[in-house]
Amino acid sequence: MFKNVLVGIDGRSNGRDAIALAARLLGAEGELTLAHVHSDEHPPLNAATPGLLAEERKASASLLERERDAAGVDARLVSVIAASPGRGLHGQAEEQGADLIVVGSCSRGLLGRAILGDDTRSALNAAPCAVAVAAGGFATSPARIAKIGVGYDESPESEAALETASEIASELGASVTALQVATVPTVMFTGIVPPLVGESVEIVVEEVQRRMAELPGVEGRAVCGVPGEELAAFGDELDLLIVGSRSYGPLRRMVVGSTCNYLERHARSSLLTLPRVGTAAAPSDPSRVAAMAAN
């Protein structure tokens, strides 16, 4: 469970979903912070209009109090001025040493994302700590987190995801299922898939399934397909899907895409993405901010 959780809210239902998920992932002695990020895009206008910035801050504080009272949670309230929600949440997370940022799923359509940007994705990319995205309607669902899934590929990041899933499951009395997606080889840049005999694919999946069955304390599964698509579908039977971030740079994302970003758009359950192994430090570690900035 997490000890220092930051929730981004904006007065909409997806922010309430985020509060509900954060409350379930917060440890017994943990601290919850609700943050509203608003921009100061026109400082000359604020300077020319006395009291405008003060009014914006007052409105932000009122929104935070209203959302906290409606959710019935004990939380610290923070109003943040930043150029974008993602940047504001990242800065606040570093300042308070948060080990988890929670946001709601993006409610914009494809056109809205293209024009206005995607606040949820901006919170995911290059975050200084773990990021959770609450599924739409999570706040209105009375169901507890009973089924946790892990995207597993034998990497250090997926091992960390599996460990985190086991810890959360132990606290919540949930079950854990790990899924490894055996990918079909492709030729880079061409999209050409070399012909594979069906029996060969089955052999690969069976070998992966054999290794997955050896994972202690969890149900292990294997399928063949595209990781993002298979993990998104996996969410149909889950309350929470946990994946590790490989933290590829922009060029690598252009070539192979980002599974985490795909899941943010298509996951059918709440999503928890962990930072790259070797970059996360304990919230109390003074080197945490410097290490995260280098990620």
Secondary structure as UniProt FT lines:
FT   STRAND          2..8
FT   HELIX           13..25
FT   STRAND          26..38
FT   HELIX           43..48
FT   TURN            50..51
FT   HELIX           52..71
FT   STRAND          76..81
FT   HELIX           85..96
FT   STRAND          100..104
FT   HELIX           110..116
FT   HELIX           119..124
FT   TURN            125..126
FT   STRAND          130..134
FT   TURN            136..137
FT   HELIX           138..140
FT   STRAND          147..151
FT   HELIX           156..172
FT   STRAND          175..182
FT   TURN            188..190
FT   HELIX           198..212
FT   TURN            213..214
FT   TURN            216..217
FT   STRAND          219..224
FT   HELIX           227..234
FT   HELIX           235..237
FT   STRAND          240..244
FT   HELIX           250..256
FT   HELIX           259..266
FT   STRAND          270..274
FT   TURN            277..279
FT   TURN            283..284
FT   TURN            286..287
FT   HELIX           288..293
//
